[in-house]
Amino acid sequence: MAASDTTPVQPPGRPLVAILTGAGISTDSGIPDYRGPNGLWRRDPEAEKLVTYDTYMADPEIRRRSWRMRQDSPAFRAEPNAAHEAVVRLERSGTPVRVITQNVDGLHQRAGLPERKVLELHGTVRAVTCTRCHARSSMRDALDRVAAGEPDPPCLVCGGILKSATVMFGERLDPEVLATALGVAKAAEVFLAVGSTLQVQPAASLAGVAAEHGARLIIINAEPTPYDPLATEVIREPIGTALPRLLAGLAGGG
């Protein structure tokens, strides 16, 4: 999606609502988080190697393990939950909404939010890309090849190494996507950070940017975040109930 598609434009009198979502919004869909008290990186630090770019590129065994992990990923079985659906209802109420997500599961779009209103800071697990020629193709097709006996399927165009179309550790975020996200954060009158520890930069800094530009910053997360002191409101309730209630109030002009 071109960054220009997400340029914040809202009708007079309707404040732009920006929603930064992290892993916590998808846990009710059966996708575990990464940095929470029971997160994957805490339970299995070795798992980080599977999504670290230099290690992935250098070690064929790591790539084979990564493909096996992708085969078993709960992201492909997950369905949108009440929180994702609440965001869609807010957008359909006529409120200008932009979602900036750290997640790679595509559940905002599956819930019905238009592609042009979602900025995927860390890419998507639903596609693969070649590290040599940058050809992009379907993750489903790649996983079918793995299931058929290719443990580390090469690019069908040039024979290069394939990876998921996500931003691995050691890779930079897409500068165009990040620039658009910064523009949304600066323009937002309400900025929600939902289910994010706000520890991963530069995504986390968007909360600070929004607050500095006068947005009402609301944080919904089970654990404290570094940006809590800047927030107008901090909510520790479960996201699946807190976010729908909050967004229903915003849709009604609250």
C-alpha beads as a LAMMPS data file, in Angstrom:
LAMMPS data file: protein, C-alpha beads

254 atoms
253 bonds

1 atom types
1 bond types

-500.0 500.0 xlo xhi
-500.0 500.0 ylo yhi
-500.0 500.0 zlo zhi

Masses

1 110.0

Atoms # bond

1 1 1 0.000 0.000 0.000
2 1 1 1.415 3.384 -0.960
3 1 1 2.064 5.726 1.908
4 1 1 0.101 8.449 0.156
5 1 1 -3.017 6.308 0.579
6 1 1 -2.829 6.784 4.338
7 1 1 -2.323 10.535 4.411
8 1 1 -4.602 11.709 7.210
9 1 1 -7.538 13.623 5.792
10 1 1 -10.629 14.118 7.914
11 1 1 -13.810 16.099 7.520
12 1 1 -14.225 19.251 9.599
13 1 1 -15.221 18.539 13.168
14 1 1 -14.266 14.854 13.074
15 1 1 -10.998 14.239 14.934
16 1 1 -8.504 11.799 13.483
17 1 1 -8.161 8.738 15.710
18 1 1 -4.851 6.898 15.363
19 1 1 -4.546 3.441 16.905
20 1 1 -1.154 1.850 17.451
21 1 1 -1.649 -1.863 18.036
22 1 1 0.787 -4.395 19.441
23 1 1 0.729 -8.115 20.132
24 1 1 -1.715 -7.719 23.030
25 1 1 -4.637 -6.969 20.722
26 1 1 -4.262 -10.375 19.060
27 1 1 -3.820 -12.620 22.098
28 1 1 -7.598 -13.183 22.288
29 1 1 -7.306 -14.571 18.752
30 1 1 -4.878 -17.218 19.973
31 1 1 -1.645 -15.510 18.918
32 1 1 0.810 -15.326 21.847
33 1 1 2.643 -12.099 22.578
34 1 1 6.425 -11.793 22.579
35 1 1 7.533 -9.512 25.399
36 1 1 4.840 -9.924 28.038
37 1 1 5.423 -11.852 31.267
38 1 1 4.723 -15.119 29.439
39 1 1 5.890 -13.930 26.047
40 1 1 7.750 -16.087 23.540
41 1 1 11.066 -14.267 23.867
42 1 1 11.047 -14.792 27.639
43 1 1 10.026 -18.442 27.440
44 1 1 12.385 -19.338 24.584
45 1 1 15.193 -16.807 23.965
46 1 1 16.587 -19.124 21.260
47 1 1 13.471 -18.429 19.190
48 1 1 14.775 -14.939 18.434
49 1 1 17.442 -16.492 16.207
50 1 1 14.716 -17.704 13.853
51 1 1 13.722 -14.110 13.120
52 1 1 17.162 -12.460 13.222
53 1 1 18.208 -11.498 9.695
54 1 1 21.970 -12.165 9.792
55 1 1 21.536 -15.523 11.512
56 1 1 18.722 -16.499 9.146
57 1 1 20.794 -15.653 6.076
58 1 1 23.945 -17.414 7.308
59 1 1 22.539 -20.662 8.698
60 1 1 20.493 -23.081 6.551
61 1 1 19.393 -25.001 9.645
62 1 1 17.940 -21.809 11.156
63 1 1 16.020 -21.268 7.910
64 1 1 14.671 -24.815 7.987
65 1 1 13.571 -24.321 11.608
66 1 1 12.004 -20.989 10.631
67 1 1 9.941 -22.619 7.893
68 1 1 8.764 -25.300 10.333
69 1 1 7.799 -22.534 12.770
70 1 1 5.833 -20.786 10.033
71 1 1 3.985 -24.001 9.231
72 1 1 2.820 -24.139 12.832
73 1 1 2.118 -20.413 13.231
74 1 1 -1.196 -19.671 14.947
75 1 1 -1.490 -16.545 12.776
76 1 1 -2.869 -18.663 9.924
77 1 1 -5.599 -20.157 12.117
78 1 1 -6.485 -16.959 13.975
79 1 1 -9.687 -15.012 13.486
80 1 1 -10.287 -11.338 14.368
81 1 1 -11.545 -10.805 17.896
82 1 1 -13.818 -8.253 19.567
83 1 1 -11.073 -5.622 19.674
84 1 1 -10.365 -5.821 15.923
85 1 1 -14.091 -5.700 15.214
86 1 1 -14.506 -2.631 17.430
87 1 1 -11.945 -0.743 15.344
88 1 1 -13.914 -1.583 12.195
89 1 1 -17.152 -0.333 13.785
90 1 1 -15.450 2.955 14.679
91 1 1 -14.244 3.385 11.098
92 1 1 -17.689 2.592 9.705
93 1 1 -19.260 5.175 12.020
94 1 1 -17.621 7.854 9.884
95 1 1 -14.809 8.608 12.315
96 1 1 -11.479 9.074 10.521
97 1 1 -9.337 6.147 11.679
98 1 1 -5.791 5.073 10.882
99 1 1 -4.298 1.929 12.375
100 1 1 -0.551 1.678 12.809
101 1 1 0.226 -1.903 13.741
102 1 1 3.315 -3.655 15.011
103 1 1 1.584 -6.952 14.273
104 1 1 2.174 -9.049 11.184
105 1 1 -0.986 -11.171 11.390
106 1 1 -3.240 -9.161 9.055
107 1 1 -6.197 -9.435 11.440
108 1 1 -7.200 -5.774 11.135
109 1 1 -7.762 -6.251 7.412
110 1 1 -9.472 -9.613 7.911
111 1 1 -11.873 -7.915 10.316
112 1 1 -12.876 -5.547 7.504
113 1 1 -10.675 -2.485 7.905
114 1 1 -9.702 -1.133 4.462
115 1 1 -6.096 -1.897 3.460
116 1 1 -5.403 1.787 2.878
117 1 1 -6.168 2.562 6.519
118 1 1 -3.659 0.081 7.962
119 1 1 0.073 0.737 8.214
120 1 1 2.000 -2.471 8.893
121 1 1 5.229 -1.252 10.483
122 1 1 6.726 -4.727 10.724
123 1 1 5.346 -6.152 7.485
124 1 1 3.100 -9.180 7.056
125 1 1 3.447 -12.908 7.614
126 1 1 1.016 -13.571 4.768
127 1 1 3.624 -12.977 2.050
128 1 1 7.230 -13.920 1.330
129 1 1 9.954 -11.926 -0.352
130 1 1 13.231 -12.861 -2.013
131 1 1 16.301 -11.438 -0.316
132 1 1 18.109 -11.208 -3.664
133 1 1 15.643 -10.060 -6.336
134 1 1 12.874 -8.864 -3.954
135 1 1 10.167 -10.803 -5.807
136 1 1 7.091 -11.087 -3.614
137 1 1 4.750 -14.054 -3.491
138 1 1 2.220 -15.813 -1.279
139 1 1 3.238 -17.358 2.028
140 1 1 0.617 -20.039 1.420
141 1 1 2.378 -21.100 -1.784
142 1 1 5.743 -21.218 0.003
143 1 1 4.335 -23.308 2.843
144 1 1 2.789 -25.700 0.324
145 1 1 6.295 -26.209 -1.093
146 1 1 7.657 -26.901 2.396
147 1 1 4.897 -29.442 2.986
148 1 1 5.745 -31.063 -0.362
149 1 1 9.348 -31.664 0.730
150 1 1 11.319 -28.435 0.226
151 1 1 12.606 -27.614 3.738
152 1 1 14.134 -24.277 2.633
153 1 1 12.370 -23.313 -0.613
154 1 1 14.376 -20.960 -2.845
155 1 1 12.966 -18.113 -4.902
156 1 1 11.342 -19.413 -8.078
157 1 1 12.521 -16.325 -9.985
158 1 1 16.238 -16.193 -9.159
159 1 1 16.996 -18.997 -6.707
160 1 1 17.672 -16.593 -3.852
161 1 1 16.811 -17.069 -0.193
162 1 1 13.164 -16.498 0.693
163 1 1 11.975 -14.944 3.940
164 1 1 8.623 -13.871 5.281
165 1 1 7.659 -10.319 4.307
166 1 1 8.186 -9.215 7.891
167 1 1 10.845 -6.963 9.371
168 1 1 13.306 -9.267 11.098
169 1 1 15.634 -8.253 13.916
170 1 1 18.517 -6.450 12.256
171 1 1 16.414 -5.041 9.400
172 1 1 15.217 -1.473 9.043
173 1 1 11.576 -0.517 8.863
174 1 1 10.302 0.631 5.480
175 1 1 11.156 4.370 5.583
176 1 1 8.049 5.344 3.594
177 1 1 5.721 3.449 5.927
178 1 1 7.460 4.925 8.974
179 1 1 7.271 8.463 7.559
180 1 1 3.549 8.062 6.949
181 1 1 3.066 6.716 10.484
182 1 1 4.858 9.775 11.872
183 1 1 2.551 12.014 9.861
184 1 1 -0.488 10.219 11.251
185 1 1 0.842 10.514 14.819
186 1 1 1.400 14.266 14.405
187 1 1 -2.061 14.823 12.915
188 1 1 -4.050 12.691 15.353
189 1 1 -6.257 14.334 17.944
190 1 1 -6.702 11.018 19.733
191 1 1 -3.902 8.442 19.811
192 1 1 -4.497 4.998 21.313
193 1 1 -1.655 2.597 22.093
194 1 1 -3.261 -0.818 22.488
195 1 1 -1.574 -4.019 23.601
196 1 1 1.958 -2.738 23.116
197 1 1 4.758 -2.658 25.671
198 1 1 5.967 0.501 23.869
199 1 1 9.528 -0.752 24.128
200 1 1 10.340 -1.440 20.473
201 1 1 11.644 1.609 18.660
202 1 1 10.912 3.492 16.520
203 1 1 7.306 2.281 16.720
204 1 1 7.013 3.111 20.423
205 1 1 8.148 6.699 19.871
206 1 1 4.968 7.385 17.903
207 1 1 3.092 7.631 21.217
208 1 1 5.465 10.353 22.340
209 1 1 5.232 12.168 19.011
210 1 1 1.444 12.187 19.234
211 1 1 1.483 13.533 22.798
212 1 1 4.006 16.232 21.885
213 1 1 1.695 17.389 19.085
214 1 1 -1.281 17.718 21.379
215 1 1 -3.041 14.390 20.968
216 1 1 -5.051 12.854 23.763
217 1 1 -2.905 9.773 24.463
218 1 1 -4.695 6.698 25.804
219 1 1 -2.737 3.546 26.650
220 1 1 -4.447 0.181 27.053
221 1 1 -1.968 -2.453 28.181
222 1 1 -1.725 -5.021 30.955
223 1 1 1.748 -3.894 32.055
224 1 1 3.233 -0.411 32.609
225 1 1 4.918 1.238 29.616
226 1 1 7.592 3.953 29.384
227 1 1 4.981 6.339 27.962
228 1 1 2.421 6.049 30.770
229 1 1 3.478 9.421 32.283
230 1 1 2.538 11.167 29.013
231 1 1 -0.884 9.559 28.776
232 1 1 -4.186 11.271 29.432
233 1 1 -5.533 7.894 30.480
234 1 1 -3.997 4.482 31.215
235 1 1 -6.283 1.439 31.152
236 1 1 -5.220 -1.916 32.583
237 1 1 -8.453 -3.788 31.812
238 1 1 -8.608 -6.653 29.257
239 1 1 -8.378 -5.273 25.733
240 1 1 -11.310 -7.346 24.466
241 1 1 -13.708 -5.446 26.728
242 1 1 -11.923 -2.121 27.301
243 1 1 -11.292 -1.220 23.669
244 1 1 -14.829 -1.853 22.352
245 1 1 -16.258 0.261 25.203
246 1 1 -13.771 3.084 24.602
247 1 1 -14.248 3.121 20.829
248 1 1 -18.020 3.057 21.162
249 1 1 -17.685 6.257 23.185
250 1 1 -15.479 7.850 20.525
251 1 1 -17.935 6.863 17.783
252 1 1 -20.634 8.602 19.765
253 1 1 -18.562 11.754 20.045
254 1 1 -17.189 11.028 23.510

Bonds

1 1 1 2
2 1 2 3
3 1 3 4
4 1 4 5
5 1 5 6
6 1 6 7
7 1 7 8
8 1 8 9
9 1 9 10
10 1 10 11
11 1 11 12
12 1 12 13
13 1 13 14
14 1 14 15
15 1 15 16
16 1 16 17
17 1 17 18
18 1 18 19
19 1 19 20
20 1 20 21
21 1 21 22
22 1 22 23
23 1 23 24
24 1 24 25
25 1 25 26
26 1 26 27
27 1 27 28
28 1 28 29
29 1 29 30
30 1 30 31
31 1 31 32
32 1 32 33
33 1 33 34
34 1 34 35
35 1 35 36
36 1 36 37
37 1 37 38
38 1 38 39
39 1 39 40
40 1 40 41
41 1 41 42
42 1 42 43
43 1 43 44
44 1 44 45
45 1 45 46
46 1 46 47
47 1 47 48
48 1 48 49
49 1 49 50
50 1 50 51
51 1 51 52
52 1 52 53
53 1 53 54
54 1 54 55
55 1 55 56
56 1 56 57
57 1 57 58
58 1 58 59
59 1 59 60
60 1 60 61
61 1 61 62
62 1 62 63
63 1 63 64
64 1 64 65
65 1 65 66
66 1 66 67
67 1 67 68
68 1 68 69
69 1 69 70
70 1 70 71
71 1 71 72
72 1 72 73
73 1 73 74
74 1 74 75
75 1 75 76
76 1 76 77
77 1 77 78
78 1 78 79
79 1 79 80
80 1 80 81
81 1 81 82
82 1 82 83
83 1 83 84
84 1 84 85
85 1 85 86
86 1 86 87
87 1 87 88
88 1 88 89
89 1 89 90
90 1 90 91
91 1 91 92
92 1 92 93
93 1 93 94
94 1 94 95
95 1 95 96
96 1 96 97
97 1 97 98
98 1 98 99
99 1 99 100
100 1 100 101
101 1 101 102
102 1 102 103
103 1 103 104
104 1 104 105
105 1 105 106
106 1 106 107
107 1 107 108
108 1 108 109
109 1 109 110
110 1 110 111
111 1 111 112
112 1 112 113
113 1 113 114
114 1 114 115
115 1 115 116
116 1 116 117
117 1 117 118
118 1 118 119
119 1 119 120
120 1 120 121
121 1 121 122
122 1 122 123
123 1 123 124
124 1 124 125
125 1 125 126
126 1 126 127
127 1 127 128
128 1 128 129
129 1 129 130
130 1 130 131
131 1 131 132
132 1 132 133
133 1 133 134
134 1 134 135
135 1 135 136
136 1 136 137
137 1 137 138
138 1 138 139
139 1 139 140
140 1 140 141
141 1 141 142
142 1 142 143
143 1 143 144
144 1 144 145
145 1 145 146
146 1 146 147
147 1 147 148
148 1 148 149
149 1 149 150
150 1 150 151
151 1 151 152
152 1 152 153
153 1 153 154
154 1 154 155
155 1 155 156
156 1 156 157
157 1 157 158
158 1 158 159
159 1 159 160
160 1 160 161
161 1 161 162
162 1 162 163
163 1 163 164
164 1 164 165
165 1 165 166
166 1 166 167
167 1 167 168
168 1 168 169
169 1 169 170
170 1 170 171
171 1 171 172
172 1 172 173
173 1 173 174
174 1 174 175
175 1 175 176
176 1 176 177
177 1 177 178
178 1 178 179
179 1 179 180
180 1 180 181
181 1 181 182
182 1 182 183
183 1 183 184
184 1 184 185
185 1 185 186
186 1 186 187
187 1 187 188
188 1 188 189
189 1 189 190
190 1 190 191
191 1 191 192
192 1 192 193
193 1 193 194
194 1 194 195
195 1 195 196
196 1 196 197
197 1 197 198
198 1 198 199
199 1 199 200
200 1 200 201
201 1 201 202
202 1 202 203
203 1 203 204
204 1 204 205
205 1 205 206
206 1 206 207
207 1 207 208
208 1 208 209
209 1 209 210
210 1 210 211
211 1 211 212
212 1 212 213
213 1 213 214
214 1 214 215
215 1 215 216
216 1 216 217
217 1 217 218
218 1 218 219
219 1 219 220
220 1 220 221
221 1 221 222
222 1 222 223
223 1 223 224
224 1 224 225
225 1 225 226
226 1 226 227
227 1 227 228
228 1 228 229
229 1 229 230
230 1 230 231
231 1 231 232
232 1 232 233
233 1 233 234
234 1 234 235
235 1 235 236
236 1 236 237
237 1 237 238
238 1 238 239
239 1 239 240
240 1 240 241
241 1 241 242
242 1 242 243
243 1 243 244
244 1 244 245
245 1 245 246
246 1 246 247
247 1 247 248
248 1 248 249
249 1 249 250
250 1 250 251
251 1 251 252
252 1 252 253
253 1 253 254
